[in-house]
Amino acid sequence: MPAKKKSAKLLRCPTCAMLVTFDGEDFPFCSDRCRKIDLGKWASGVYKISSPILDPDVLEDLGAFGGGHTKNSDDDN
């Protein structure tokens, strides 16, 4: 029985859907151009992480940075 050849693993570029290999220089993108397009989408707010923050400690820290009220605020007096 002949030995099986390892097939190159292929994936599609998230920007243009062109086939790319795992060992490509710009993986998971097909080129530096597609990588920069993707970065631009993140920077301009096209992509968003939509799950809410449920950790109370993280919410408290975000409130302190955003000027919001925290649990330890003295505004209650």
PDB file of N, CA, C, O and CB in Angstrom:
ATOM      1  N   MET A   1       0.847  -1.182   0.000  1.00  0.00           N
ATOM      2  CA  MET A   1       0.000   0.000   0.000  1.00  0.00           C
ATOM      3  C   MET A   1       0.894   1.247   0.000  1.00  0.00           C
ATOM      4  O   MET A   1       1.775   1.360   0.852  1.00  0.00           O
ATOM      5  CB  MET A   1      -0.965  -0.003   1.231  1.00  0.00           C
ATOM      6  N   PRO A   2       0.685   2.193  -0.944  1.00  0.00           N
ATOM      7  CA  PRO A   2       1.527   3.392  -1.009  1.00  0.00           C
ATOM      8  C   PRO A   2       1.272   4.322   0.172  1.00  0.00           C
ATOM      9  O   PRO A   2       0.158   4.401   0.689  1.00  0.00           O
ATOM     10  CB  PRO A   2       1.282   4.140  -2.319  1.00  0.00           C
ATOM     11  N   ALA A   3       2.321   5.020   0.586  1.00  0.00           N
ATOM     12  CA  ALA A   3       2.199   5.983   1.684  1.00  0.00           C
ATOM     13  C   ALA A   3       1.356   7.161   1.225  1.00  0.00           C
ATOM     14  O   ALA A   3       1.441   7.602   0.079  1.00  0.00           O
ATOM     15  CB  ALA A   3       3.597   6.466   2.166  1.00  0.00           C
ATOM     16  N   LYS A   4       0.544   7.657   2.143  1.00  0.00           N
ATOM     17  CA  LYS A   4      -0.297   8.808   1.813  1.00  0.00           C
ATOM     18  C   LYS A   4       0.541  10.084   1.846  1.00  0.00           C
ATOM     19  O   LYS A   4       1.369  10.279   2.736  1.00  0.00           O
ATOM     20  CB  LYS A   4      -1.496   8.917   2.796  1.00  0.00           C
ATOM     21  N   LYS A   5       0.313  10.931   0.875  1.00  0.00           N
ATOM     22  CA  LYS A   5       0.981  12.237   0.873  1.00  0.00           C
ATOM     23  C   LYS A   5       0.258  13.157   1.838  1.00  0.00           C
ATOM     24  O   LYS A   5      -0.968  13.134   1.944  1.00  0.00           O
ATOM     25  CB  LYS A   5       1.015  12.856  -0.558  1.00  0.00           C
ATOM     26  N   LYS A   6       1.024  13.955   2.527  1.00  0.00           N
ATOM     27  CA  LYS A   6       0.412  14.968   3.371  1.00  0.00           C
ATOM     28  C   LYS A   6      -0.080  16.088   2.468  1.00  0.00           C
ATOM     29  O   LYS A   6       0.691  16.657   1.695  1.00  0.00           O
ATOM     30  CB  LYS A   6       1.413  15.503   4.447  1.00  0.00           C
ATOM     31  N   SER A   7      -1.344  16.395   2.566  1.00  0.00           N
ATOM     32  CA  SER A   7      -1.860  17.479   1.746  1.00  0.00           C
ATOM     33  C   SER A   7      -1.594  18.802   2.452  1.00  0.00           C
ATOM     34  O   SER A   7      -1.662  18.894   3.678  1.00  0.00           O
ATOM     35  CB  SER A   7      -3.376  17.293   1.463  1.00  0.00           C
ATOM     36  N   ALA A   8      -1.295  19.807   1.669  1.00  0.00           N
ATOM     37  CA  ALA A   8      -1.077  21.135   2.233  1.00  0.00           C
ATOM     38  C   ALA A   8      -2.404  21.646   2.764  1.00  0.00           C
ATOM     39  O   ALA A   8      -3.422  21.578   2.075  1.00  0.00           O
ATOM     40  CB  ALA A   8      -0.477  22.116   1.174  1.00  0.00           C
ATOM     41  N   LYS A   9      -2.394  22.150   3.965  1.00  0.00           N
ATOM     42  CA  LYS A   9      -3.634  22.658   4.547  1.00  0.00           C
ATOM     43  C   LYS A   9      -3.929  24.018   3.939  1.00  0.00           C
ATOM     44  O   LYS A   9      -3.072  24.900   3.899  1.00  0.00           O
ATOM     45  CB  LYS A   9      -3.537  22.751   6.100  1.00  0.00           C
ATOM     46  N   LEU A  10      -5.147  24.165   3.472  1.00  0.00           N
ATOM     47  CA  LEU A  10      -5.550  25.399   2.813  1.00  0.00           C
ATOM     48  C   LEU A  10      -6.650  26.094   3.604  1.00  0.00           C
ATOM     49  O   LEU A  10      -7.447  25.458   4.294  1.00  0.00           O
ATOM     50  CB  LEU A  10      -6.020  25.117   1.383  1.00  0.00           C
ATOM     51  N   LEU A  11      -6.666  27.386   3.485  1.00  0.00           N
ATOM     52  CA  LEU A  11      -7.664  28.218   4.133  1.00  0.00           C
ATOM     53  C   LEU A  11      -7.951  29.372   3.191  1.00  0.00           C
ATOM     54  O   LEU A  11      -7.145  29.655   2.305  1.00  0.00           O
ATOM     55  CB  LEU A  11      -7.184  28.722   5.542  1.00  0.00           C
ATOM     56  N   ARG A  12      -9.046  30.024   3.358  1.00  0.00           N
ATOM     57  CA  ARG A  12      -9.380  31.185   2.529  1.00  0.00           C
ATOM     58  C   ARG A  12      -8.996  32.471   3.266  1.00  0.00           C
ATOM     59  O   ARG A  12      -9.185  32.594   4.476  1.00  0.00           O
ATOM     60  CB  ARG A  12     -10.899  31.191   2.170  1.00  0.00           C
ATOM     61  N   CYS A  13      -8.464  33.403   2.522  1.00  0.00           N
ATOM     62  CA  CYS A  13      -8.116  34.719   3.066  1.00  0.00           C
ATOM     63  C   CYS A  13      -9.411  35.371   3.571  1.00  0.00           C
ATOM     64  O   CYS A  13     -10.398  35.406   2.837  1.00  0.00           O
ATOM     65  CB  CYS A  13      -7.399  35.625   1.977  1.00  0.00           C
ATOM     66  N   PRO A  14      -9.428  35.886   4.802  1.00  0.00           N
ATOM     67  CA  PRO A  14     -10.651  36.496   5.330  1.00  0.00           C
ATOM     68  C   PRO A  14     -11.061  37.776   4.603  1.00  0.00           C
ATOM     69  O   PRO A  14     -12.209  38.204   4.720  1.00  0.00           O
ATOM     70  CB  PRO A  14     -10.472  36.794   6.789  1.00  0.00           C
ATOM     71  N   THR A  15     -10.157  38.387   3.866  1.00  0.00           N
ATOM     72  CA  THR A  15     -10.473  39.624   3.172  1.00  0.00           C
ATOM     73  C   THR A  15     -10.994  39.386   1.761  1.00  0.00           C
ATOM     74  O   THR A  15     -12.020  39.945   1.375  1.00  0.00           O
ATOM     75  CB  THR A  15      -9.257  40.505   3.121  1.00  0.00           C
ATOM     76  N   CYS A  16     -10.285  38.550   0.983  1.00  0.00           N
ATOM     77  CA  CYS A  16     -10.658  38.388  -0.425  1.00  0.00           C
ATOM     78  C   CYS A  16     -11.065  36.965  -0.800  1.00  0.00           C
ATOM     79  O   CYS A  16     -11.464  36.725  -1.940  1.00  0.00           O
ATOM     80  CB  CYS A  16      -9.518  38.814  -1.292  1.00  0.00           C
ATOM     81  N   ALA A  17     -10.974  36.030   0.122  1.00  0.00           N
ATOM     82  CA  ALA A  17     -11.371  34.632  -0.066  1.00  0.00           C
ATOM     83  C   ALA A  17     -10.452  33.849  -1.000  1.00  0.00           C
ATOM     84  O   ALA A  17     -10.840  32.787  -1.487  1.00  0.00           O
ATOM     85  CB  ALA A  17     -12.769  34.577  -0.598  1.00  0.00           C
ATOM     86  N   MET A  18      -9.267  34.337  -1.256  1.00  0.00           N
ATOM     87  CA  MET A  18      -8.293  33.603  -2.057  1.00  0.00           C
ATOM     88  C   MET A  18      -7.698  32.479  -1.196  1.00  0.00           C
ATOM     89  O   MET A  18      -7.561  32.639   0.016  1.00  0.00           O
ATOM     90  CB  MET A  18      -7.169  34.559  -2.594  1.00  0.00           C
ATOM     91  N   LEU A  19      -7.346  31.346  -1.816  1.00  0.00           N
ATOM     92  CA  LEU A  19      -6.764  30.234  -1.068  1.00  0.00           C
ATOM     93  C   LEU A  19      -5.361  30.585  -0.582  1.00  0.00           C
ATOM     94  O   LEU A  19      -4.551  31.125  -1.335  1.00  0.00           O
ATOM     95  CB  LEU A  19      -6.724  28.965  -1.933  1.00  0.00           C
ATOM     96  N   VAL A  20      -5.082  30.270   0.690  1.00  0.00           N
ATOM     97  CA  VAL A  20      -3.753  30.478   1.260  1.00  0.00           C
ATOM     98  C   VAL A  20      -3.341  29.208   1.998  1.00  0.00           C
ATOM     99  O   VAL A  20      -4.197  28.419   2.398  1.00  0.00           O
ATOM    100  CB  VAL A  20      -3.733  31.717   2.220  1.00  0.00           C
ATOM    101  N   THR A  21      -2.036  29.004   2.179  1.00  0.00           N
ATOM    102  CA  THR A  21      -1.541  27.839   2.908  1.00  0.00           C
ATOM    103  C   THR A  21      -1.105  28.260   4.302  1.00  0.00           C
ATOM    104  O   THR A  21      -0.818  29.433   4.546  1.00  0.00           O
ATOM    105  CB  THR A  21      -0.371  27.166   2.149  1.00  0.00           C
ATOM    106  N   PHE A  22      -1.056  27.302   5.210  1.00  0.00           N
ATOM    107  CA  PHE A  22      -0.676  27.587   6.587  1.00  0.00           C
ATOM    108  C   PHE A  22       0.759  28.075   6.712  1.00  0.00           C
ATOM    109  O   PHE A  22       1.091  28.789   7.659  1.00  0.00           O
ATOM    110  CB  PHE A  22      -0.866  26.361   7.432  1.00  0.00           C
ATOM    111  N   ASP A  23       1.609  27.700   5.772  1.00  0.00           N
ATOM    112  CA  ASP A  23       3.006  28.116   5.858  1.00  0.00           C
ATOM    113  C   ASP A  23       3.292  29.391   5.062  1.00  0.00           C
ATOM    114  O   ASP A  23       4.453  29.760   4.883  1.00  0.00           O
ATOM    115  CB  ASP A  23       3.901  27.001   5.368  1.00  0.00           C
ATOM    116  N   GLY A  24       2.259  30.055   4.593  1.00  0.00           N
ATOM    117  CA  GLY A  24       2.433  31.298   3.840  1.00  0.00           C
ATOM    118  C   GLY A  24       2.965  32.417   4.716  1.00  0.00           C
ATOM    119  O   GLY A  24       2.722  32.446   5.922  1.00  0.00           O
ATOM    120  N   GLU A  25       3.681  33.321   4.111  1.00  0.00           N
ATOM    121  CA  GLU A  25       4.315  34.435   4.841  1.00  0.00           C
ATOM    122  C   GLU A  25       3.282  35.343   5.516  1.00  0.00           C
ATOM    123  O   GLU A  25       3.528  35.852   6.610  1.00  0.00           O
ATOM    124  CB  GLU A  25       5.181  35.266   3.886  1.00  0.00           C
ATOM    125  N   ASP A  26       2.151  35.544   4.883  1.00  0.00           N
ATOM    126  CA  ASP A  26       1.136  36.462   5.411  1.00  0.00           C
ATOM    127  C   ASP A  26      -0.056  35.748   6.040  1.00  0.00           C
ATOM    128  O   ASP A  26      -1.104  36.358   6.252  1.00  0.00           O
ATOM    129  CB  ASP A  26       0.646  37.365   4.311  1.00  0.00           C
ATOM    130  N   PHE A  27       0.098  34.459   6.340  1.00  0.00           N
ATOM    131  CA  PHE A  27      -1.010  33.679   6.876  1.00  0.00           C
ATOM    132  C   PHE A  27      -1.640  34.386   8.072  1.00  0.00           C
ATOM    133  O   PHE A  27      -0.900  34.887   8.919  1.00  0.00           O
ATOM    134  CB  PHE A  27      -0.534  32.277   7.277  1.00  0.00           C
ATOM    135  N   PRO A  28      -2.926  34.452   8.184  1.00  0.00           N
ATOM    136  CA  PRO A  28      -3.987  33.815   7.424  1.00  0.00           C
ATOM    137  C   PRO A  28      -4.449  34.616   6.217  1.00  0.00           C
ATOM    138  O   PRO A  28      -5.457  34.273   5.598  1.00  0.00           O
ATOM    139  CB  PRO A  28      -5.143  33.563   8.312  1.00  0.00           C
ATOM    140  N   PHE A  29      -3.730  35.675   5.873  1.00  0.00           N
ATOM    141  CA  PHE A  29      -4.084  36.486   4.717  1.00  0.00           C
ATOM    142  C   PHE A  29      -3.267  36.051   3.506  1.00  0.00           C
ATOM    143  O   PHE A  29      -2.249  35.374   3.651  1.00  0.00           O
ATOM    144  CB  PHE A  29      -3.862  37.983   5.012  1.00  0.00           C
ATOM    145  N   CYS A  30      -3.709  36.436   2.320  1.00  0.00           N
ATOM    146  CA  CYS A  30      -2.979  36.064   1.106  1.00  0.00           C
ATOM    147  C   CYS A  30      -1.861  37.053   0.801  1.00  0.00           C
ATOM    148  O   CYS A  30      -0.920  36.723   0.079  1.00  0.00           O
ATOM    149  CB  CYS A  30      -3.934  35.979  -0.083  1.00  0.00           C
ATOM    150  N   SER A  31      -1.956  38.253   1.341  1.00  0.00           N
ATOM    151  CA  SER A  31      -0.956  39.280   1.048  1.00  0.00           C
ATOM    152  C   SER A  31      -0.932  40.318   2.162  1.00  0.00           C
ATOM    153  O   SER A  31      -1.813  40.358   3.021  1.00  0.00           O
ATOM    154  CB  SER A  31      -1.244  39.956  -0.313  1.00  0.00           C
ATOM    155  N   ASP A  32       0.091  41.150   2.124  1.00  0.00           N
ATOM    156  CA  ASP A  32       0.194  42.243   3.087  1.00  0.00           C
ATOM    157  C   ASP A  32      -0.947  43.239   2.875  1.00  0.00           C
ATOM    158  O   ASP A  32      -1.427  43.848   3.832  1.00  0.00           O
ATOM    159  CB  ASP A  32       1.564  42.953   2.961  1.00  0.00           C
ATOM    160  N   ARG A  33      -1.377  43.404   1.636  1.00  0.00           N
ATOM    161  CA  ARG A  33      -2.483  44.305   1.313  1.00  0.00           C
ATOM    162  C   ARG A  33      -3.752  43.883   2.052  1.00  0.00           C
ATOM    163  O   ARG A  33      -4.408  44.712   2.683  1.00  0.00           O
ATOM    164  CB  ARG A  33      -2.734  44.329  -0.210  1.00  0.00           C
ATOM    165  N   CYS A  34      -4.105  42.580   1.976  1.00  0.00           N
ATOM    166  CA  CYS A  34      -5.306  42.083   2.660  1.00  0.00           C
ATOM    167  C   CYS A  34      -5.163  42.215   4.175  1.00  0.00           C
ATOM    168  O   CYS A  34      -6.141  42.503   4.865  1.00  0.00           O
ATOM    169  CB  CYS A  34      -5.575  40.612   2.281  1.00  0.00           C
ATOM    170  N   ARG A  35      -3.959  42.008   4.697  1.00  0.00           N
ATOM    171  CA  ARG A  35      -3.711  42.173   6.133  1.00  0.00           C
ATOM    172  C   ARG A  35      -3.992  43.619   6.549  1.00  0.00           C
ATOM    173  O   ARG A  35      -4.612  43.856   7.586  1.00  0.00           O
ATOM    174  CB  ARG A  35      -2.248  41.779   6.488  1.00  0.00           C
ATOM    175  N   LYS A  36      -3.541  44.578   5.750  1.00  0.00           N
ATOM    176  CA  LYS A  36      -3.753  45.994   6.077  1.00  0.00           C
ATOM    177  C   LYS A  36      -5.213  46.400   5.932  1.00  0.00           C
ATOM    178  O   LYS A  36      -5.700  47.231   6.698  1.00  0.00           O
ATOM    179  CB  LYS A  36      -2.887  46.874   5.188  1.00  0.00           C
ATOM    180  N   ILE A  37      -5.913  45.830   4.965  1.00  0.00           N
ATOM    181  CA  ILE A  37      -7.349  46.106   4.825  1.00  0.00           C
ATOM    182  C   ILE A  37      -8.082  45.647   6.087  1.00  0.00           C
ATOM    183  O   ILE A  37      -8.932  46.366   6.612  1.00  0.00           O
ATOM    184  CB  ILE A  37      -7.934  45.396   3.561  1.00  0.00           C
ATOM    185  N   ASP A  38      -7.751  44.451   6.570  1.00  0.00           N
ATOM    186  CA  ASP A  38      -8.368  43.913   7.777  1.00  0.00           C
ATOM    187  C   ASP A  38      -8.054  44.787   8.990  1.00  0.00           C
ATOM    188  O   ASP A  38      -8.942  45.080   9.791  1.00  0.00           O
ATOM    189  CB  ASP A  38      -7.894  42.478   8.023  1.00  0.00           C
ATOM    190  N   LEU A  39      -6.805  45.200   9.126  1.00  0.00           N
ATOM    191  CA  LEU A  39      -6.413  46.075  10.231  1.00  0.00           C
ATOM    192  C   LEU A  39      -7.190  47.388  10.180  1.00  0.00           C
ATOM    193  O   LEU A  39      -7.628  47.896  11.212  1.00  0.00           O
ATOM    194  CB  LEU A  39      -4.899  46.352  10.190  1.00  0.00           C
ATOM    195  N   GLY A  40      -7.358  47.931   8.984  1.00  0.00           N
ATOM    196  CA  GLY A  40      -8.125  49.168   8.821  1.00  0.00           C
ATOM    197  C   GLY A  40      -9.567  49.014   9.255  1.00  0.00           C
ATOM    198  O   GLY A  40     -10.149  49.941   9.820  1.00  0.00           O
ATOM    199  N   LYS A  41     -10.154  47.848   8.996  1.00  0.00           N
ATOM    200  CA  LYS A  41     -11.533  47.607   9.422  1.00  0.00           C
ATOM    201  C   LYS A  41     -11.637  47.576  10.945  1.00  0.00           C
ATOM    202  O   LYS A  41     -12.593  48.102  11.514  1.00  0.00           O
ATOM    203  CB  LYS A  41     -12.055  46.289   8.830  1.00  0.00           C
ATOM    204  N   TRP A  42     -10.650  46.957  11.607  1.00  0.00           N
ATOM    205  CA  TRP A  42     -10.648  46.969  13.069  1.00  0.00           C
ATOM    206  C   TRP A  42     -10.489  48.396  13.589  1.00  0.00           C
ATOM    207  O   TRP A  42     -11.195  48.814  14.507  1.00  0.00           O
ATOM    208  CB  TRP A  42      -9.520  46.069  13.618  1.00  0.00           C
ATOM    209  N   ALA A  43      -9.555  49.140  12.992  1.00  0.00           N
ATOM    210  CA  ALA A  43      -9.261  50.497  13.464  1.00  0.00           C
ATOM    211  C   ALA A  43     -10.437  51.448  13.260  1.00  0.00           C
ATOM    212  O   ALA A  43     -10.642  52.355  14.067  1.00  0.00           O
ATOM    213  CB  ALA A  43      -8.036  51.042  12.749  1.00  0.00           C
ATOM    214  N   SER A  44     -11.212  51.254  12.192  1.00  0.00           N
ATOM    215  CA  SER A  44     -12.327  52.155  11.924  1.00  0.00           C
ATOM    216  C   SER A  44     -13.622  51.734  12.618  1.00  0.00           C
ATOM    217  O   SER A  44     -14.629  52.435  12.525  1.00  0.00           O
ATOM    218  CB  SER A  44     -12.559  52.240  10.442  1.00  0.00           C
ATOM    219  N   GLY A  45     -13.601  50.597  13.311  1.00  0.00           N
ATOM    220  CA  GLY A  45     -14.774  50.172  14.059  1.00  0.00           C
ATOM    221  C   GLY A  45     -15.753  49.319  13.275  1.00  0.00           C
ATOM    222  O   GLY A  45     -16.862  49.069  13.747  1.00  0.00           O
ATOM    223  N   VAL A  46     -15.369  48.865  12.082  1.00  0.00           N
ATOM    224  CA  VAL A  46     -16.251  47.993  11.309  1.00  0.00           C
ATOM    225  C   VAL A  46     -16.460  46.681  12.058  1.00  0.00           C
ATOM    226  O   VAL A  46     -17.578  46.173  12.131  1.00  0.00           O
ATOM    227  CB  VAL A  46     -15.668  47.727   9.896  1.00  0.00           C
ATOM    228  N   TYR A  47     -15.375  46.134  12.617  1.00  0.00           N
ATOM    229  CA  TYR A  47     -15.458  44.912  13.414  1.00  0.00           C
ATOM    230  C   TYR A  47     -15.639  45.305  14.869  1.00  0.00           C
ATOM    231  O   TYR A  47     -14.986  46.227  15.358  1.00  0.00           O
ATOM    232  CB  TYR A  47     -14.189  44.018  13.228  1.00  0.00           C
ATOM    233  N   LYS A  48     -16.523  44.607  15.553  1.00  0.00           N
ATOM    234  CA  LYS A  48     -16.751  44.877  16.971  1.00  0.00           C
ATOM    235  C   LYS A  48     -16.870  43.549  17.707  1.00  0.00           C
ATOM    236  O   LYS A  48     -17.371  42.572  17.149  1.00  0.00           O
ATOM    237  CB  LYS A  48     -18.028  45.749  17.184  1.00  0.00           C
ATOM    238  N   ILE A  49     -16.423  43.509  18.931  1.00  0.00           N
ATOM    239  CA  ILE A  49     -16.627  42.346  19.784  1.00  0.00           C
ATOM    240  C   ILE A  49     -17.957  42.585  20.480  1.00  0.00           C
ATOM    241  O   ILE A  49     -18.094  43.524  21.265  1.00  0.00           O
ATOM    242  CB  ILE A  49     -15.433  42.135  20.822  1.00  0.00           C
ATOM    243  N   SER A  50     -18.932  41.740  20.195  1.00  0.00           N
ATOM    244  CA  SER A  50     -20.298  42.045  20.589  1.00  0.00           C
ATOM    245  C   SER A  50     -20.751  41.439  21.914  1.00  0.00           C
ATOM    246  O   SER A  50     -21.841  41.764  22.385  1.00  0.00           O
ATOM    247  CB  SER A  50     -21.203  41.594  19.533  1.00  0.00           C
ATOM    248  N   SER A  51     -19.970  40.588  22.515  1.00  0.00           N
ATOM    249  CA  SER A  51     -20.433  39.993  23.765  1.00  0.00           C
ATOM    250  C   SER A  51     -20.278  41.003  24.906  1.00  0.00           C
ATOM    251  O   SER A  51     -19.270  41.706  24.984  1.00  0.00           O
ATOM    252  CB  SER A  51     -19.649  38.688  24.077  1.00  0.00           C
ATOM    253  N   PRO A  52     -21.268  41.072  25.780  1.00  0.00           N
ATOM    254  CA  PRO A  52     -21.205  42.037  26.887  1.00  0.00           C
ATOM    255  C   PRO A  52     -20.180  41.621  27.934  1.00  0.00           C
ATOM    256  O   PRO A  52     -19.867  40.440  28.082  1.00  0.00           O
ATOM    257  CB  PRO A  52     -22.581  42.188  27.541  1.00  0.00           C
ATOM    258  N   ILE A  53     -19.669  42.600  28.650  1.00  0.00           N
ATOM    259  CA  ILE A  53     -18.733  42.335  29.739  1.00  0.00           C
ATOM    260  C   ILE A  53     -19.561  42.038  30.983  1.00  0.00           C
ATOM    261  O   ILE A  53     -20.334  42.877  31.444  1.00  0.00           O
ATOM    262  CB  ILE A  53     -17.750  43.549  29.976  1.00  0.00           C
ATOM    263  N   LEU A  54     -19.389  40.839  31.514  1.00  0.00           N
ATOM    264  CA  LEU A  54     -20.179  40.421  32.668  1.00  0.00           C
ATOM    265  C   LEU A  54     -19.369  40.348  33.954  1.00  0.00           C
ATOM    266  O   LEU A  54     -19.948  40.204  35.031  1.00  0.00           O
ATOM    267  CB  LEU A  54     -20.801  39.086  32.398  1.00  0.00           C
ATOM    268  N   ASP A  55     -18.063  40.443  33.873  1.00  0.00           N
ATOM    269  CA  ASP A  55     -17.208  40.351  35.059  1.00  0.00           C
ATOM    270  C   ASP A  55     -17.304  41.662  35.849  1.00  0.00           C
ATOM    271  O   ASP A  55     -16.924  42.710  35.327  1.00  0.00           O
ATOM    272  CB  ASP A  55     -15.721  40.051  34.658  1.00  0.00           C
ATOM    273  N   PRO A  56     -17.800  41.634  37.088  1.00  0.00           N
ATOM    274  CA  PRO A  56     -17.981  42.863  37.869  1.00  0.00           C
ATOM    275  C   PRO A  56     -16.679  43.642  38.092  1.00  0.00           C
ATOM    276  O   PRO A  56     -16.698  44.873  38.116  1.00  0.00           O
ATOM    277  CB  PRO A  56     -18.592  42.523  39.207  1.00  0.00           C
ATOM    278  N   ASP A  57     -15.553  42.941  38.254  1.00  0.00           N
ATOM    279  CA  ASP A  57     -14.282  43.635  38.463  1.00  0.00           C
ATOM    280  C   ASP A  57     -13.889  44.433  37.219  1.00  0.00           C
ATOM    281  O   ASP A  57     -13.400  45.557  37.329  1.00  0.00           O
ATOM    282  CB  ASP A  57     -13.172  42.630  38.822  1.00  0.00           C
ATOM    283  N   VAL A  58     -14.103  43.856  36.043  1.00  0.00           N
ATOM    284  CA  VAL A  58     -13.766  44.546  34.801  1.00  0.00           C
ATOM    285  C   VAL A  58     -14.693  45.742  34.611  1.00  0.00           C
ATOM    286  O   VAL A  58     -14.245  46.814  34.205  1.00  0.00           O
ATOM    287  CB  VAL A  58     -13.863  43.584  33.592  1.00  0.00           C
ATOM    288  N   LEU A  59     -15.972  45.567  34.899  1.00  0.00           N
ATOM    289  CA  LEU A  59     -16.915  46.680  34.777  1.00  0.00           C
ATOM    290  C   LEU A  59     -16.541  47.823  35.719  1.00  0.00           C
ATOM    291  O   LEU A  59     -16.650  48.993  35.354  1.00  0.00           O
ATOM    292  CB  LEU A  59     -18.345  46.205  35.070  1.00  0.00           C
ATOM    293  N   GLU A  60     -16.104  47.484  36.916  1.00  0.00           N
ATOM    294  CA  GLU A  60     -15.697  48.501  37.883  1.00  0.00           C
ATOM    295  C   GLU A  60     -14.481  49.274  37.359  1.00  0.00           C
ATOM    296  O   GLU A  60     -14.434  50.500  37.454  1.00  0.00           O
ATOM    297  CB  GLU A  60     -15.377  47.852  39.252  1.00  0.00           C
ATOM    298  N   ASP A  61     -13.502  48.552  36.807  1.00  0.00           N
ATOM    299  CA  ASP A  61     -12.314  49.205  36.262  1.00  0.00           C
ATOM    300  C   ASP A  61     -12.679  50.102  35.083  1.00  0.00           C
ATOM    301  O   ASP A  61     -12.149  51.208  34.970  1.00  0.00           O
ATOM    302  CB  ASP A  61     -11.278  48.158  35.830  1.00  0.00           C
ATOM    303  N   LEU A  62     -13.565  49.655  34.210  1.00  0.00           N
ATOM    304  CA  LEU A  62     -13.974  50.457  33.059  1.00  0.00           C
ATOM    305  C   LEU A  62     -14.703  51.717  33.505  1.00  0.00           C
ATOM    306  O   LEU A  62     -14.553  52.775  32.894  1.00  0.00           O
ATOM    307  CB  LEU A  62     -14.866  49.636  32.123  1.00  0.00           C
ATOM    308  N   GLY A  63     -15.488  51.603  34.564  1.00  0.00           N
ATOM    309  CA  GLY A  63     -16.196  52.769  35.094  1.00  0.00           C
ATOM    310  C   GLY A  63     -15.232  53.822  35.597  1.00  0.00           C
ATOM    311  O   GLY A  63     -15.480  55.016  35.434  1.00  0.00           O
ATOM    312  N   ALA A  64     -14.138  53.401  36.205  1.00  0.00           N
ATOM    313  CA  ALA A  64     -13.142  54.343  36.719  1.00  0.00           C
ATOM    314  C   ALA A  64     -12.455  55.079  35.575  1.00  0.00           C
ATOM    315  O   ALA A  64     -12.161  56.268  35.694  1.00  0.00           O
ATOM    316  CB  ALA A  64     -12.099  53.612  37.578  1.00  0.00           C
ATOM    317  N   PHE A  65     -12.199  54.388  34.476  1.00  0.00           N
ATOM    318  CA  PHE A  65     -11.532  55.024  33.344  1.00  0.00           C
ATOM    319  C   PHE A  65     -12.482  55.888  32.537  1.00  0.00           C
ATOM    320  O   PHE A  65     -12.068  56.895  31.962  1.00  0.00           O
ATOM    321  CB  PHE A  65     -10.909  53.978  32.447  1.00  0.00           C
ATOM    322  N   GLY A  66     -13.740  55.514  32.488  1.00  0.00           N
ATOM    323  CA  GLY A  66     -14.702  56.230  31.654  1.00  0.00           C
ATOM    324  C   GLY A  66     -15.411  57.351  32.382  1.00  0.00           C
ATOM    325  O   GLY A  66     -16.280  58.006  31.807  1.00  0.00           O
ATOM    326  N   GLY A  67     -15.062  57.586  33.628  1.00  0.00           N
ATOM    327  CA  GLY A  67     -15.697  58.659  34.377  1.00  0.00           C
ATOM    328  C   GLY A  67     -17.015  58.235  35.000  1.00  0.00           C
ATOM    329  O   GLY A  67     -17.738  59.069  35.546  1.00  0.00           O
ATOM    330  N   GLY A  68     -17.334  56.960  34.927  1.00  0.00           N
ATOM    331  CA  GLY A  68     -18.573  56.447  35.499  1.00  0.00           C
ATOM    332  C   GLY A  68     -18.436  56.240  36.990  1.00  0.00           C
ATOM    333  O   GLY A  68     -17.371  56.459  37.566  1.00  0.00           O
ATOM    334  N   HIS A  69     -19.507  55.822  37.600  1.00  0.00           N
ATOM    335  CA  HIS A  69     -19.505  55.589  39.030  1.00  0.00           C
ATOM    336  C   HIS A  69     -19.046  54.187  39.337  1.00  0.00           C
ATOM    337  O   HIS A  69     -19.348  53.252  38.594  1.00  0.00           O
ATOM    338  CB  HIS A  69     -20.880  55.833  39.616  1.00  0.00           C
ATOM    339  N   THR A  70     -18.318  54.030  40.426  1.00  0.00           N
ATOM    340  CA  THR A  70     -17.840  52.725  40.854  1.00  0.00           C
ATOM    341  C   THR A  70     -18.483  52.403  42.200  1.00  0.00           C
ATOM    342  O   THR A  70     -19.121  53.260  42.812  1.00  0.00           O
ATOM    343  CB  THR A  70     -16.277  52.693  40.949  1.00  0.00           C
ATOM    344  N   LYS A  71     -18.312  51.165  42.655  1.00  0.00           N
ATOM    345  CA  LYS A  71     -18.874  50.756  43.948  1.00  0.00           C
ATOM    346  C   LYS A  71     -18.326  51.594  45.086  1.00  0.00           C
ATOM    347  O   LYS A  71     -19.042  51.862  46.051  1.00  0.00           O
ATOM    348  CB  LYS A  71     -18.589  49.286  44.211  1.00  0.00           C
ATOM    349  N   ASN A  72     -17.078  52.011  44.996  1.00  0.00           N
ATOM    350  CA  ASN A  72     -16.421  52.709  46.102  1.00  0.00           C
ATOM    351  C   ASN A  72     -16.561  54.227  45.995  1.00  0.00           C
ATOM    352  O   ASN A  72     -15.845  54.961  46.677  1.00  0.00           O
ATOM    353  CB  ASN A  72     -14.951  52.333  46.151  1.00  0.00           C
ATOM    354  N   SER A  73     -17.454  54.694  45.166  1.00  0.00           N
ATOM    355  CA  SER A  73     -17.612  56.132  44.951  1.00  0.00           C
ATOM    356  C   SER A  73     -18.203  56.795  46.206  1.00  0.00           C
ATOM    357  O   SER A  73     -19.052  56.205  46.874  1.00  0.00           O
ATOM    358  CB  SER A  73     -18.516  56.401  43.715  1.00  0.00           C
ATOM    359  N   ASP A  74     -17.764  57.997  46.521  1.00  0.00           N
ATOM    360  CA  ASP A  74     -18.246  58.743  47.687  1.00  0.00           C
ATOM    361  C   ASP A  74     -19.410  59.650  47.325  1.00  0.00           C
ATOM    362  O   ASP A  74     -19.774  60.516  48.121  1.00  0.00           O
ATOM    363  CB  ASP A  74     -17.116  59.569  48.293  1.00  0.00           C
ATOM    364  N   ASP A  75     -20.013  59.479  46.136  1.00  0.00           N
ATOM    365  CA  ASP A  75     -21.086  60.347  45.698  1.00  0.00           C
ATOM    366  C   ASP A  75     -22.393  60.087  46.435  1.00  0.00           C
ATOM    367  O   ASP A  75     -23.335  60.867  46.291  1.00  0.00           O
ATOM    368  CB  ASP A  75     -21.294  60.186  44.227  1.00  0.00           C
ATOM    369  N   ASP A  76     -22.480  59.021  47.216  1.00  0.00           N
ATOM    370  CA  ASP A  76     -23.726  58.660  47.888  1.00  0.00           C
ATOM    371  C   ASP A  76     -24.004  59.566  49.092  1.00  0.00           C
ATOM    372  O   ASP A  76     -25.130  59.572  49.588  1.00  0.00           O
ATOM    373  CB  ASP A  76     -23.675  57.198  48.334  1.00  0.00           C
ATOM    374  N   ASN A  77     -23.039  60.318  49.570  1.00  0.00           N
ATOM    375  CA  ASN A  77     -23.217  61.129  50.776  1.00  0.00           C
ATOM    376  C   ASN A  77     -23.825  62.444  50.488  1.00  0.00           C
ATOM    377  O   ASN A  77     -24.037  63.239  51.403  1.00  0.00           O
ATOM    378  CB  ASN A  77     -21.930  61.336  51.465  1.00  0.00           C
TER     379      ASN A  77
END
